[in-house]
Amino acid sequence: MRKVNDARAYHACYDSYRSTLRRVALKDDFPAIDERLRAILRRYVPPLVVAADGPGGYTLNVDRPDLPEPRRYFGGVRVGKRYVSYYLMPVYLFPELLDDISPELKRRMQGKSCFNFARLDEPLMTQLADLTERGIQRFRQTGVAGVAVGKP
C-alpha cells in the first residue's frame, strides 16, 4: 500500500510542478503581448489621447475634456496575474461589431468589451487590430457622445 501512495504523491507533485512551469512560461510572454496590444492602440494617437501609460496599464480616451471620465474611455491594456487584458469600448456600444469575429477571438472575450490573452497569437492580434479599426470608424460615423474622432 505504501508504494501506491508514494507513486500518487510523486505524480501529484510532478503535475503541480509542470503546472507551475506552464504558468511561468506564459508570464514570460506577457511583456510581448502587452507591447503588441499597446501598439494596436498607439496607431490612434492622435486623435485619441493617452490617459495612462505605465506599468499599471495603457488607456486611451476621446479628446473631450468637457465629458466626465467614464464617457471619454475608448480602450486600454492591463497586465494581470493570469493574462493580459485588452479593453475596447466600441464593442460595448456597438455589439454588432462582434458579429464577424472568429470563434477563437470570441473565446478570448470576458464580459462585453474585454479580451484576455495568455499567449501571443499573431492571427488573433491582427483580428483585434481590425476590430479596433472598425470601432474607430463607428466612432467617426456616429460621433459617439458628440465626439467625431479624427479625420476619416
N, C-alpha and C positions, 0 to 999 in steps of 0.2 A: 504494500500500500504506500509506503514511503516513496518509492521510485515514481509512482504515478503522480503524487503530489509535487515532487521535485520537478518533474517534467512540465506539469501545468504551470508551476511558478516560473520556471525558466521561460516558457513560451509567453506567458503574460508579461514578464519583464522585457523580453525581446520585442514583443509587439508594441509596448509602451515606448521603448527606445526608438523603434522605427518611426512611430507616430511623431515623436519629438523631432527627429531628424527631418521629416517631411515639413513640419511647421517651420523649422529654422530655415530650410531651403526655400520655402515660399516667401518668408520675410526678406530673404536676400533679393528677391525680385521687386520688393516694394519701392525702392528708390527709382528704378527704371519705369515702373508703372506710374508712379507719381509724376515723373518728368514727362512721360508720354501724354498723360491726361491733361497736365498743365499746358502742354504745347497745343493741344486741341483748342483750349480756351484762349490762349495768348493771341491767336490769329485775329481775335475780335477786339483787341485793344489797340487804339481806339476803334470804334466809338464807345464801347463799353469801358468802364473804369475799374481798376483794381481796388477792391475794398480791403483785401487782406492778402498778404504774401509772406509766408513764413513757415516755420516747422509745424505750426498748428493747422495749416491749410492754405488754400488759394481760393479767393472769392471774387467774382465779377458782379458788378451792379450796372444797371442802366444809368445814364448820366442825367438824373433828375433829382437834385438835392431838395426840391420842394415836396417830394413824396416821402412818406415815412419809410424807414429802413426795410421792413419786410416787403414792401411793394416794389422796391428797387432791385431786389435779388434776381440775378439771371442764372447763375450756376457756380459750381465750385468743386474743389477736390479736397479730400481729407484722408489722411493715413490713419487707419485704425489698427487694432491688435491683430485682427484676422484677415483684413483685406483693405484695399484702397477704394474709397467711395467717390463716385462722380455724380454730382447733383446737377440736374438740368430742369429748370422751371418751365420752359416751353412745353415739355411733355405733360406736365401737370395741368397747364392752362389749355392745351390743345391735345387731348389724348389720341386724336386721330393720327397724330404723327407716329404713333406706335403701331399702326395697322400693318405696315410693311417691313417691320424689323424681323430679323431671323429668330427662330426659336432659341438659338444659342445665346443671342443677346438678351432675349426676353427672360431667359433663365437667370441672368445676372441681375435682374431687377429686384429691388426690395422696396416695397411701398409703391408710390405713384411716380416718383421722379428721381430715384436713386439706383445707380448701377454699381455693383461690387465686383472687384477683381482681385484675385489672389495670385494670378499668373499673367504675364504679359502675352497677350494673344493679339497679334497684329491685325488679322482679319476683323476681329471684333472692334479693335480701336478704329479701324477705317470706317466701319459701320457707324460707330459712335460719332466720329467726326462728321459724317454725312448727316446724321440725325441732328447734330448741333447746328450745322449749316441750315437745315430745313427749319429749325427752331428760330434762328436769326431771321430767316426770310419771313416767317409768320409774324414775328415781332415787327418787322418793317411794314408788312402788308396791313396789319390790323392796328398798329400804333397802340399796343397794349398800354393801358392806363394813360393814354395820351402820349405815348412815347413812340417816336419813329427812330429806330436805331440805325444811325449811319446812313450812308448813301447806298442806294440799290446797286 
